[in-house]
Amino acid sequence: MAETEAITLPTERPTPFDPPTGLAELRETRPVARLAYPDGHRGWLVTSHALVREVLADRRFSARPELRHLPTRPGGPSGQPAPPGMFVATDPPVHTRYRHLLTGEFTVRRMRRLTERIGEVTHAYLDAMERQGPPADLVEAFAAPIPAVVICELLGVPEEDRERFMAQGATLMRADLPQEEKVPAFLAMRGHMEELVLARRARPGDDLLSGLTGSDLTDEELAGIGFVLLGAGLDTTANMLALGTFALLLHPDQLEVLRAGPGGVELVVEELLRYLSIVPFLVRTALEDVELGGELVRAGETVTVSIAAANRDPERFPRPDRLDARRAGGGHVAFGHGVHQCLGRQLARVEMLAAYPALFGRLPSLRLAVAPGEVPLRTDMLIHGVHRLPVTWPIIGEVP
């Protein structure tokens, strides 16, 4: 394909829930399309479900940051590898070592054992919402604090440090800030995590970081691992809870599936993960020449895979633009695919399985407090969602 035909990454969404305009047409006509990156690099954009999975499963495509170009902001590869412990930005065998040590901490069984505690946290915030009374911002009152408490308790982060970590994490997720303006937040968050690691070595508890102090990981590596897990745990599930609630309020038929029982809740959670795709894309770089979908990706070229487009591929999901929890099977790539598939995916599922039914069980008449078009979207952030979700509900005994 000629260089003049390179496109820029579509980012404008037609609705709060649908992928950016133009991705569907690309998936149909050019599933592997030349992509122009803001720093002048010419790489590729992949939009079909099958090819996205192919890239993410192929170890000839690297996740290392010193090799990649980013499709949303200027600035080429730094030439610097990821700091120790930042396992999401490493390749095998380095990644394999980290992943092996962490997998035992994120088993389905262990995550399910957290269900009772997650339920307690969820109901505590619902109690606070009811005491305060309507209206409320569901992000501030419910969606953001629940996963924050859970991941902080899992890592052993003291309660007094949680708001600071949340503020720093929010800065790092800004898509509209240049990298240099994020450095102070990164250094501060990393420094606090290093202090936490030293505290856990001196006085271990029953948290995840304490459990890892018995391994051969260095203090730097432990701090890096904690940084990654905390950052991911603070932002992703929070946005799924808020944006998912927004979607359910506008799709009452799906609320009926949710209320049908545990099986219905599981169906709704998986369908919301597919339908919303809050992580819109992932980036990899070819380590050698690779034939992909009829195109030759040269060594050193960056490939952006569109999670949002893949999860709406009609070749994999019939009527993909409908929110339909009754559709058969899973297969979405909301958590990625391959060796880098999200380590915390079971924790995220457990949190959503607890939070959605608790929210709509406690407040069955929950509704938006503003028109849908007035809900502020996170267009300035790397993770899709809403900045605020104003909601209201009738108080018992209230005269209409």
Secondary structure, DSSP 8 states (H G I E B T S, - for coil): --GGG-B------SSSSS--TTHHHHHHH-SEEEEE-TTS-EEEEE-SHHHHHHHHH-TTEE--TTT---SSSS----S----TT-GGG--TTHHHHHHHHHHTTS-HHHHHHTHHHHHHHHHHHHHHHHHH-S-EEHIIIIITHHHHHHHHHHHT--GGGHHHHHHHHHHHTBSSS-HHHHHHHHHHHHHHHHHHHHHHHHS--SSHHHHHTTSS--HHHHHHHHHHHHHHHHHHHHHHHHHHHHHHHT-HHHHHHHTT-HHHHHHHHHHHHHHH-SS-EEEEEESS-EEETTEEE-TT-EEEEEHHHHTT-TTTSSSTTS--TTSS-----TT--GGGS-TTHHHHHHHHHHHHHHHHHH-TT-EESS-GGGS-B-TTBSS-SBS--EEE---TT---
